[in-house]
Amino acid sequence: MNDKLKVAYRHLLYVAMLDTRNYCQSRDKPSRNPVVWFKQYHGSRTAGAIADWLHNLAYYSSIDFDGFDEPRFWEEHDYICSRFLHDNLQRYRRIFDECLSNKFYVC
C-alpha cells in the first residue's frame, strides 16, 4: 500500500473517531424526555457500528497496513451503510476519496 493510501485511511479513522464521540456523548443537560433518550440510544448504536467497522483499521494502521484487506473493509462499510440508512455513513467513502484526490486540506 502506498503512502497516500495510508494517509487517507488514517485520516478516515481520525474523522470517524471524532464522529463516534459525537454520536455517543450528549452535550445537552440530562433529560427525562423519551424522545431525547431514543435519539441518544440510536446515536450509541451508530457509534457502536462505526467502532465495529473501524477496529481492524486501527489495528492495521498500527502495523503499517501489513495484511490489510481493502475490499473487505469497504464491504463492511457498505453493510453498515445499509443498516443505518439515515445516518449518512456513506460520507466516509467520500471523505476517503477526497483525501486521496487532495481535495481535503488535512491530507
C-alpha positions in Angstrom: 0.0 0.0 0.0 1.4 3.4 -0.9 1.8 6.3 1.5 -1.0 8.3 0.0 -3.5 5.5 0.8 -2.1 5.1 4.3 -2.6 8.8 4.9 -6.2 8.6 3.6 -7.1 5.6 5.8 -5.6 7.2 8.8 -7.5 10.4 8.1 -10.7 8.4 7.8 -10.0 6.7 11.1 -9.5 10.1 12.8 -12.7 11.7 11.3 -14.7 8.6 12.3 -13.3 8.6 15.8 -14.5 12.2 16.2 -17.9 11.2 14.9 -18.2 8.3 17.3 -17.5 10.6 20.2 -20.3 12.9 19.0 -22.7 10.1 18.4 -22.5 8.7 21.9 -21.7 11.7 24.1 -24.6 14.0 24.6 -23.6 17.7 25.1 -27.1 18.5 26.5 -28.1 18.5 30.1 -29.6 15.3 31.4 -33.2 14.8 30.2 -36.2 12.6 31.1 -37.7 13.1 27.7 -38.2 9.8 25.9 -37.6 11.4 22.6 -34.1 12.6 23.7 -33.5 9.1 25.2 -34.4 7.5 21.9 -32.1 9.9 20.0 -29.2 9.1 22.4 -29.9 5.3 22.1 -29.8 5.5 18.3 -26.6 7.6 18.4 -24.9 5.0 20.6 -25.9 2.2 18.3 -24.5 4.1 15.3 -21.3 4.8 17.2 -21.0 1.1 18.1 -21.4 0.1 14.4 -18.7 2.6 13.4 -16.4 1.2 16.1 -17.1 -2.4 15.0 -16.3 -1.4 11.4 -13.1 0.5 12.2 -11.5 -1.6 14.9 -9.5 -3.6 12.4 -8.5 -0.4 10.5 -7.0 0.9 13.7 -5.1 -2.4 14.2 -3.7 -2.5 10.7 -2.8 1.2 10.8 -0.7 0.4 13.9 1.2 -2.3 11.9 1.6 -0.1 8.8 -1.3 -1.9 7.0 0.6 -5.2 6.6 -2.1 -7.7 5.6 -5.0 -5.1 5.4 -7.9 -6.3 3.2 -9.2 -3.2 1.5 -12.1 -4.9 -0.4 -13.4 -6.5 2.8 -13.1 -3.1 4.6 -15.3 -1.4 2.0 -17.7 -4.4 2.0 -18.2 -3.9 5.7 -18.7 -0.2 5.1 -21.5 -1.0 2.6 -23.1 -3.2 5.2 -23.2 -0.6 8.0 -24.5 1.9 5.5 -27.4 -0.4 4.7 -28.1 -0.9 8.4 -28.0 2.8 9.3 -29.6 4.4 6.2 -30.5 7.7 7.8 -27.0 8.4 9.3 -25.2 9.3 6.1 -22.4 6.8 6.8 -21.7 6.9 3.0 -19.9 10.1 3.8 -16.9 8.1 5.0 -16.2 6.9 1.4 -16.4 10.5 0.2 -14.0 11.7 2.9 -11.6 8.9 2.0 -11.8 9.7 -1.8 -11.4 13.4 -1.2 -8.3 12.8 0.9 -6.9 10.6 -1.9 -7.5 13.3 -4.5 -6.1 16.0 -2.3 -9.4 17.9 -2.1 -9.2 17.8 1.7 -6.8 20.1 3.4 -5.6 17.6 6.0 -4.2 15.1 3.5 
